[in-house]
Amino acid sequence: MVEIKSPTFKISNSLLENIQEVYSNEFACSLEKDKSLAEAISRTHEFYIQNPEAESPWQEQWFQKAYLAYYLPLNHLRAKGVLHRIKNLKAFKDTECIFEWGSGNGAFSLAALEYNDSLSFQFVEKGKQAIAQHKLLQRDIKDSFKKKATDFHRSKDSGGDLLSFCYSLTESESLPSFVFDFDQILILEPSTNQDGRRLMGYREELIEEGYDVLAPCTHQHTCPLLKDSKKDWCHDTFFVEYPDYLKNIESKIPMRLSNLSVSYLYVSKDYKNPNQGKLRVTGNTLKERGKVRQMVCRSDEREFLTWFPKRQDVPFIGRGELVELAEGFSKKSNEIRGEIQEIK
Ligand SMILES: C[S@@+](CC[C@H](N)C(=O)[O-])C[C@H]1O[C@@H](n2cnc3c(N)ncnc32)[C@H](O)[C@@H]1O
Protein backbone atom coordinates (compact mmCIF):
# COMPACT_ATOMS: atom_id res chain seq x y z
CA MET A 1 0.00 0.00 0.00
CA VAL A 2 1.27 3.47 -0.85
CA GLU A 3 1.97 5.49 2.30
CA ILE A 4 3.12 9.11 2.00
CA LYS A 5 3.47 10.65 5.44
CA SER A 6 4.21 14.27 6.19
CA PRO A 7 7.10 14.95 8.61
CA THR A 8 6.85 16.34 12.16
CA PHE A 9 8.65 19.61 12.82
CA LYS A 10 10.25 20.71 16.09
CA ILE A 11 12.34 23.57 17.44
CA SER A 12 16.04 22.72 17.30
CA ASN A 13 17.79 22.29 20.65
CA SER A 14 20.11 25.21 19.94
CA LEU A 15 17.24 27.61 19.17
CA LEU A 16 15.35 26.40 22.24
CA GLU A 17 18.40 27.10 24.43
CA ASN A 18 18.80 30.55 22.85
CA ILE A 19 15.14 31.41 23.47
CA GLN A 20 15.48 30.30 27.10
CA GLU A 21 18.66 32.33 27.57
CA VAL A 22 17.30 35.50 25.94
CA TYR A 23 14.09 35.20 27.97
CA SER A 24 15.86 34.92 31.32
CA ASN A 25 18.31 37.72 30.49
CA GLU A 26 15.58 40.09 29.24
CA PHE A 27 12.91 39.39 31.83
CA ALA A 28 14.99 38.27 34.84
CA CYS A 29 13.02 35.05 35.16
CA SER A 30 13.27 31.65 33.53
CA LEU A 31 10.74 30.67 30.88
CA GLU A 32 9.72 27.61 32.84
CA LYS A 33 9.16 29.52 36.11
CA ASP A 34 7.62 32.78 34.91
CA LYS A 35 4.09 32.73 36.31
CA SER A 36 3.11 35.74 34.19
CA LEU A 37 3.87 34.01 30.86
CA ALA A 38 0.49 32.30 30.42
CA GLU A 39 -1.24 35.61 31.15
CA ALA A 40 1.03 37.41 28.63
CA ILE A 41 0.20 34.86 25.91
CA SER A 42 -3.54 35.05 26.65
CA ARG A 43 -3.42 38.86 26.55
CA THR A 44 -1.60 38.84 23.20
CA HIS A 45 -4.10 36.34 21.80
CA GLU A 46 -6.96 38.60 22.90
CA PHE A 47 -5.16 41.63 21.40
CA TYR A 48 -4.92 39.90 18.00
CA ILE A 49 -8.60 38.89 18.11
CA GLN A 50 -9.75 42.41 19.01
CA ASN A 51 -7.33 44.17 16.60
CA PRO A 52 -6.60 41.81 13.70
CA GLU A 53 -4.98 44.51 11.58
CA ALA A 54 -3.40 46.60 14.32
CA GLU A 55 0.32 47.22 14.67
CA SER A 56 2.19 44.78 16.89
CA PRO A 57 2.59 46.43 20.34
CA TRP A 58 6.30 45.64 20.70
CA GLN A 59 6.68 48.36 23.36
CA GLU A 60 4.61 46.26 25.84
CA GLN A 61 6.50 43.77 27.99
CA TRP A 62 3.61 41.26 27.97
CA PHE A 63 3.77 41.26 24.16
CA GLN A 64 7.58 40.84 24.12
CA LYS A 65 7.32 37.86 26.49
CA ALA A 66 4.46 36.24 24.58
CA TYR A 67 6.16 36.73 21.22
CA LEU A 68 9.49 35.27 22.31
CA ALA A 69 8.02 32.28 24.12
CA TYR A 70 4.97 31.44 21.99
CA TYR A 71 4.51 33.31 18.67
CA LEU A 72 8.15 33.09 17.57
CA PRO A 73 8.31 29.29 18.06
CA LEU A 74 4.96 28.74 16.34
CA ASN A 75 5.73 30.95 13.33
CA HIS A 76 9.19 29.40 13.15
CA LEU A 77 7.62 25.92 12.97
CA ARG A 78 5.19 27.09 10.27
CA ALA A 79 8.13 28.57 8.33
CA LYS A 80 10.01 25.28 8.66
CA GLY A 81 7.01 23.46 7.20
CA VAL A 82 6.76 25.83 4.24
CA LEU A 83 10.52 25.77 3.63
CA HIS A 84 10.39 21.97 3.68
CA ARG A 85 7.84 22.18 0.84
CA ILE A 86 10.00 24.52 -1.29
CA LYS A 87 13.50 23.40 -0.32
CA ASN A 88 14.04 21.34 -3.47
CA LEU A 89 12.88 24.02 -5.90
CA LYS A 90 15.77 25.45 -7.92
CA ALA A 91 14.59 28.99 -7.17
CA PHE A 92 15.03 28.46 -3.44
CA LYS A 93 18.29 26.53 -3.86
CA ASP A 94 19.70 29.46 -5.89
CA THR A 95 18.63 32.02 -3.28
CA GLU A 96 21.55 33.94 -1.79
CA CYS A 97 19.94 36.81 0.08
CA ILE A 98 16.57 37.00 1.80
CA PHE A 99 14.97 40.43 2.13
CA GLU A 100 12.40 40.12 4.88
CA TRP A 101 9.78 42.76 5.55
CA GLY A 102 8.24 42.74 9.05
CA SER A 103 10.76 40.24 10.40
CA GLY A 104 9.65 40.46 14.05
CA ASN A 105 12.21 38.67 16.22
CA GLY A 106 13.34 36.25 13.52
CA ALA A 107 10.88 33.34 13.21
CA PHE A 108 11.39 33.03 9.45
CA SER A 109 15.09 33.81 9.02
CA LEU A 110 16.03 31.37 11.81
CA ALA A 111 14.10 28.68 9.93
CA ALA A 112 15.60 29.60 6.54
CA LEU A 113 19.12 29.24 7.99
CA GLU A 114 18.31 25.65 8.94
CA TYR A 115 17.71 24.89 5.26
CA ASN A 116 20.64 26.93 3.90
CA ASP A 117 23.24 28.21 6.34
CA SER A 118 25.03 30.32 3.73
CA LEU A 119 22.08 32.69 3.24
CA SER A 120 22.51 36.39 3.98
CA PHE A 121 19.68 38.65 5.11
CA GLN A 122 18.37 42.18 5.09
CA PHE A 123 15.41 43.08 7.27
CA VAL A 124 12.82 45.81 7.67
CA GLU A 125 11.13 45.81 11.06
CA LYS A 126 9.66 48.75 12.92
CA GLY A 127 9.50 47.21 16.42
CA LYS A 128 12.71 48.22 18.24
CA GLN A 129 12.28 45.50 20.85
CA ALA A 130 11.69 42.94 18.07
CA ILE A 131 15.00 43.91 16.49
CA ALA A 132 16.75 43.74 19.85
CA GLN A 133 15.47 40.17 20.47
CA HIS A 134 16.28 39.15 16.89
CA LYS A 135 19.89 40.35 17.24
CA LEU A 136 20.26 38.22 20.37
CA LEU A 137 18.81 35.12 18.66
CA GLN A 138 20.58 35.28 15.30
CA ARG A 139 24.31 35.94 15.06
CA ASP A 140 25.96 38.31 12.55
CA ILE A 141 22.91 40.41 11.69
CA LYS A 142 23.87 43.61 13.50
CA ASP A 143 23.96 45.72 10.31
CA SER A 144 21.22 43.92 8.43
CA PHE A 145 18.33 46.20 9.42
CA LYS A 146 16.97 48.88 7.05
CA LYS A 147 14.41 51.57 7.82
CA LYS A 148 12.19 50.84 4.82
CA ALA A 149 11.99 48.49 1.86
CA THR A 150 13.37 51.06 -0.56
CA ASP A 151 16.61 51.01 1.51
CA PHE A 152 17.17 47.33 0.74
CA HIS A 153 20.60 47.06 -0.85
CA ARG A 154 20.31 44.82 -3.92
CA SER A 155 23.29 43.36 -5.71
CA LYS A 156 23.63 44.03 -9.45
CA ASP A 157 22.90 40.43 -10.25
CA SER A 158 19.69 40.20 -8.24
CA GLY A 159 18.76 36.68 -9.38
CA GLY A 160 19.48 35.22 -5.94
CA ASP A 161 17.26 37.70 -4.08
CA LEU A 162 14.12 36.49 -2.34
CA LEU A 163 11.61 38.90 -0.79
CA SER A 164 9.76 37.31 2.12
CA PHE A 165 6.84 38.15 4.38
CA CYS A 166 6.01 35.96 7.35
CA TYR A 167 2.72 36.95 8.98
CA SER A 168 3.53 40.58 8.22
CA LEU A 169 1.34 41.44 5.23
CA THR A 170 -1.66 40.91 7.45
CA GLU A 171 -0.92 44.41 8.85
CA SER A 172 -1.23 45.91 5.30
CA GLU A 173 -4.31 46.36 3.13
CA SER A 174 -2.72 45.46 -0.19
CA LEU A 175 0.50 44.24 -1.79
CA PRO A 176 3.09 47.00 -1.38
CA SER A 177 4.35 48.23 -4.79
CA PHE A 178 8.03 47.43 -4.00
CA VAL A 179 7.25 43.68 -4.24
CA PHE A 180 7.19 43.91 -8.03
CA ASP A 181 10.91 44.82 -8.08
CA PHE A 182 11.71 41.31 -6.85
CA ASP A 183 11.95 38.23 -9.03
CA GLN A 184 11.15 35.88 -6.18
CA ILE A 185 8.53 36.45 -3.47
CA LEU A 186 7.47 34.17 -0.62
CA ILE A 187 4.46 35.11 1.50
CA LEU A 188 3.25 33.30 4.63
CA GLU A 189 -0.08 34.38 6.06
CA PRO A 190 -2.33 33.23 8.91
CA SER A 191 -4.61 30.41 7.84
CA THR A 192 -7.84 32.31 8.32
CA ASN A 193 -10.68 32.87 5.91
CA GLN A 194 -9.82 36.57 5.53
CA ASP A 195 -6.01 36.37 5.24
CA GLY A 196 -6.05 33.12 3.24
CA ARG A 197 -8.54 34.43 0.68
CA ARG A 198 -6.71 37.77 0.41
CA LEU A 199 -3.54 35.79 -0.37
CA MET A 200 -5.43 33.88 -3.08
CA GLY A 201 -6.34 37.30 -4.53
CA TYR A 202 -2.65 38.38 -4.41
CA ARG A 203 -1.87 35.18 -6.34
CA GLU A 204 -4.09 36.36 -9.21
CA GLU A 205 -2.50 39.83 -9.10
CA LEU A 206 1.04 38.40 -9.21
CA ILE A 207 0.20 36.07 -12.11
CA GLU A 208 -1.10 39.12 -14.01
CA GLU A 209 2.19 40.88 -13.29
CA GLY A 210 4.08 38.03 -15.00
CA TYR A 211 4.99 35.81 -12.05
CA ASP A 212 4.86 32.01 -12.19
CA VAL A 213 3.47 30.34 -9.07
CA LEU A 214 6.09 27.86 -7.80
CA ALA A 215 4.29 26.67 -4.65
CA PRO A 216 2.02 25.50 -3.22
CA CYS A 217 0.17 25.33 -6.56
CA THR A 218 1.12 22.98 -9.38
CA HIS A 219 -0.67 25.14 -11.96
CA GLN A 220 -1.16 28.76 -13.05
CA HIS A 221 -4.95 28.62 -13.49
CA THR A 222 -7.38 30.52 -11.27
CA CYS A 223 -7.49 29.00 -7.80
CA PRO A 224 -10.52 26.65 -7.71
CA LEU A 225 -11.28 27.74 -4.14
CA LEU A 226 -11.42 31.38 -5.23
CA LYS A 227 -13.50 30.54 -8.29
CA ASP A 228 -16.00 28.07 -6.86
CA SER A 229 -16.27 28.92 -3.18
CA LYS A 230 -17.01 32.08 -1.21
CA LYS A 231 -15.61 30.85 2.08
CA ASP A 232 -12.83 28.26 1.59
CA TRP A 233 -9.18 29.18 1.59
CA CYS A 234 -6.04 27.33 0.63
CA HIS A 235 -3.77 26.29 3.49
CA ASP A 236 -1.27 23.67 4.52
CA THR A 237 -1.14 21.93 7.90
CA PHE A 238 1.98 20.61 9.63
CA PHE A 239 2.52 18.14 12.47
CA VAL A 240 4.68 19.72 15.15
CA GLU A 241 6.24 18.86 18.48
CA TYR A 242 5.93 21.64 21.05
CA PRO A 243 8.60 22.52 23.64
CA ASP A 244 7.86 21.23 27.17
CA TYR A 245 7.46 24.72 28.67
CA LEU A 246 4.50 25.32 26.33
CA LYS A 247 2.95 21.91 27.02
CA ASN A 248 3.17 22.76 30.74
CA ILE A 249 1.09 25.94 30.39
CA GLU A 250 -1.34 24.68 27.75
CA SER A 251 -4.18 24.42 30.28
CA LYS A 252 -3.69 28.10 31.23
CA ILE A 253 -3.90 29.58 27.71
CA PRO A 254 -6.94 29.75 25.40
CA MET A 255 -5.26 27.90 22.49
CA ARG A 256 -4.66 24.16 22.12
CA LEU A 257 -1.23 22.98 21.03
CA SER A 258 -2.28 21.09 17.94
CA ASN A 259 -1.18 20.84 14.28
CA LEU A 260 -0.17 24.18 12.77
CA SER A 261 -1.80 25.62 9.67
CA VAL A 262 -0.48 28.31 7.35
CA SER A 263 -1.42 29.80 3.99
CA TYR A 264 1.54 30.49 1.72
CA LEU A 265 2.54 31.49 -1.79
CA TYR A 266 5.90 31.31 -3.58
CA VAL A 267 6.22 33.06 -6.95
CA SER A 268 8.99 33.92 -9.38
CA LYS A 269 9.43 35.84 -12.62
CA ASP A 270 12.53 33.87 -13.64
CA TYR A 271 11.89 30.30 -12.57
CA LYS A 272 9.16 28.03 -13.89
CA ASN A 273 7.15 25.58 -11.79
CA PRO A 274 8.77 22.13 -12.16
CA ASN A 275 5.70 20.42 -10.66
CA GLN A 276 3.28 21.73 -13.26
CA GLY A 277 0.34 19.36 -13.68
CA LYS A 278 1.15 17.13 -10.68
CA LEU A 279 -1.50 16.57 -8.05
CA ARG A 280 -1.28 18.27 -4.67
CA VAL A 281 -3.35 16.61 -2.01
CA THR A 282 -5.34 19.39 -0.38
CA GLY A 283 -7.88 17.49 1.67
CA ASN A 284 -8.07 14.94 4.45
CA THR A 285 -9.32 11.42 3.78
CA LEU A 286 -13.12 11.39 3.50
CA LYS A 287 -14.84 8.05 4.05
CA GLU A 288 -18.15 7.78 2.20
CA ARG A 289 -20.45 4.89 1.43
CA GLY A 290 -18.35 2.35 -0.49
CA LYS A 291 -15.60 4.79 -1.35
CA VAL A 292 -12.83 6.95 0.05
CA ARG A 293 -12.09 10.41 -1.38
CA GLN A 294 -9.34 12.97 -0.95
CA MET A 295 -9.42 16.44 -2.52
CA VAL A 296 -6.56 17.30 -4.88
CA CYS A 297 -5.52 20.41 -6.78
CA ARG A 298 -3.90 20.53 -10.23
CA SER A 299 -6.04 23.05 -12.16
CA ASP A 300 -8.99 25.41 -11.71
CA GLU A 301 -11.25 22.41 -11.11
CA ARG A 302 -12.07 20.89 -7.73
CA GLU A 303 -11.21 17.20 -8.02
CA PHE A 304 -11.03 14.18 -5.76
CA LEU A 305 -8.80 11.12 -5.83
CA THR A 306 -11.28 8.30 -5.30
CA TRP A 307 -10.74 4.70 -4.19
CA PHE A 308 -13.05 1.76 -3.62
CA PRO A 309 -11.85 -0.19 -0.53
CA LYS A 310 -13.69 -3.38 -1.55
CA ARG A 311 -11.60 -3.78 -4.68
CA GLN A 312 -8.36 -1.87 -4.02
CA ASP A 313 -5.95 -0.79 -1.29
CA VAL A 314 -6.58 2.77 -0.11
CA PRO A 315 -3.29 4.67 0.11
CA PHE A 316 -2.42 6.96 3.00
CA ILE A 317 -1.41 10.41 1.71
CA GLY A 318 -0.59 13.32 4.00
CA ARG A 319 -2.22 16.64 3.22
CA GLY A 320 -0.01 18.92 1.16
CA GLU A 321 2.00 16.08 -0.43
CA LEU A 322 2.53 15.92 -4.21
CA VAL A 323 1.64 12.78 -6.17
CA GLU A 324 1.47 11.67 -9.78
CA LEU A 325 -1.07 9.44 -11.44
CA ALA A 326 0.13 6.05 -12.59
CA GLU A 327 -0.84 4.75 -16.05
CA GLY A 328 -4.45 3.87 -16.70
CA PHE A 329 -6.39 6.23 -14.42
CA SER A 330 -9.90 7.29 -15.37
CA LYS A 331 -11.98 10.40 -14.69
CA LYS A 332 -15.66 10.36 -13.82
CA SER A 333 -17.27 13.71 -13.03
CA ASN A 334 -14.90 15.31 -10.47
CA GLU A 335 -13.45 11.94 -9.41
CA ILE A 336 -10.03 10.68 -10.49
CA ARG A 337 -9.84 6.90 -10.21
CA GLY A 338 -6.65 4.86 -10.44
CA GLU A 339 -3.29 4.32 -8.81
CA ILE A 340 -0.98 7.11 -7.69
CA GLN A 341 2.73 7.33 -7.13
CA GLU A 342 4.79 9.48 -4.80
CA ILE A 343 7.05 12.20 -6.16
CA LYS A 344 10.56 11.85 -4.78
C1 LIG B 1 2.69 39.54 13.21
S1 LIG B 1 4.30 40.15 13.23
C2 LIG B 1 5.21 38.88 12.40
C3 LIG B 1 6.65 38.88 12.81
C4 LIG B 1 7.49 37.76 12.23
N1 LIG B 1 7.63 37.88 10.79
C5 LIG B 1 6.96 36.41 12.60
O1 LIG B 1 6.62 35.62 11.72
O2 LIG B 1 6.88 36.10 13.79
C6 LIG B 1 4.29 41.42 11.99
C7 LIG B 1 5.55 42.28 12.06
O3 LIG B 1 5.56 43.22 11.00
C8 LIG B 1 6.09 44.44 11.48
N2 LIG B 1 5.60 45.53 10.63
C9 LIG B 1 4.31 45.84 10.34
N3 LIG B 1 4.25 46.91 9.52
C10 LIG B 1 5.54 47.29 9.30
C11 LIG B 1 6.13 48.34 8.54
N4 LIG B 1 5.39 49.23 7.89
N5 LIG B 1 7.48 48.43 8.53
C12 LIG B 1 8.21 47.53 9.20
N6 LIG B 1 7.72 46.51 9.95
C13 LIG B 1 6.39 46.40 9.99
C14 LIG B 1 5.55 44.53 12.90
O4 LIG B 1 6.30 45.38 13.74
C15 LIG B 1 5.65 43.07 13.36
O5 LIG B 1 6.86 42.79 13.99
The ligand as a MOL file (V3000), in Angstrom:
LIG
                    3D

  0  0  0     0  0            999 V3000
M  V30 BEGIN CTAB
M  V30 COUNTS 27 29 0 0 0
M  V30 BEGIN ATOM
M  V30 1 C 2.6900 39.5370 13.2090 0
M  V30 2 S 4.2990 40.1520 13.2270 0 CHG=1
M  V30 3 C 5.2130 38.8750 12.3970 0
M  V30 4 C 6.6530 38.8800 12.8080 0
M  V30 5 C 7.4940 37.7610 12.2280 0
M  V30 6 N 7.6300 37.8840 10.7920 0
M  V30 7 C 6.9570 36.4100 12.6050 0
M  V30 8 O 6.6240 35.6230 11.7200 0
M  V30 9 O 6.8790 36.0960 13.7900 0 CHG=-1
M  V30 10 C 4.2860 41.4190 11.9940 0
M  V30 11 C 5.5550 42.2770 12.0590 0
M  V30 12 O 5.5580 43.2180 10.9990 0
M  V30 13 C 6.0860 44.4380 11.4850 0
M  V30 14 N 5.6000 45.5250 10.6260 0
M  V30 15 C 4.3140 45.8370 10.3350 0
M  V30 16 N 4.2520 46.9060 9.5250 0
M  V30 17 C 5.5380 47.2950 9.2980 0
M  V30 18 C 6.1340 48.3410 8.5360 0
M  V30 19 N 5.3900 49.2340 7.8900 0
M  V30 20 N 7.4810 48.4280 8.5290 0
M  V30 21 C 8.2080 47.5320 9.2050 0
M  V30 22 N 7.7230 46.5120 9.9460 0
M  V30 23 C 6.3910 46.4050 9.9890 0
M  V30 24 C 5.5520 44.5260 12.9030 0
M  V30 25 O 6.2980 45.3790 13.7360 0
M  V30 26 C 5.6540 43.0700 13.3550 0
M  V30 27 O 6.8640 42.7860 13.9900 0
M  V30 END ATOM
M  V30 BEGIN BOND
M  V30 1 1 1 2
M  V30 2 1 2 3
M  V30 3 1 2 10
M  V30 4 1 3 4
M  V30 5 1 4 5
M  V30 6 1 5 6
M  V30 7 1 5 7
M  V30 8 2 7 8
M  V30 9 1 7 9
M  V30 10 1 10 11
M  V30 11 1 11 12
M  V30 12 1 11 26
M  V30 13 1 12 13
M  V30 14 1 13 14
M  V30 15 1 13 24
M  V30 16 1 14 15
M  V30 17 1 14 23
M  V30 18 2 15 16
M  V30 19 1 16 17
M  V30 20 1 17 18
M  V30 21 2 17 23
M  V30 22 1 18 19
M  V30 23 2 18 20
M  V30 24 1 20 21
M  V30 25 2 21 22
M  V30 26 1 22 23
M  V30 27 1 24 25
M  V30 28 1 24 26
M  V30 29 1 26 27
M  V30 END BOND
M  V30 END CTAB
M  END
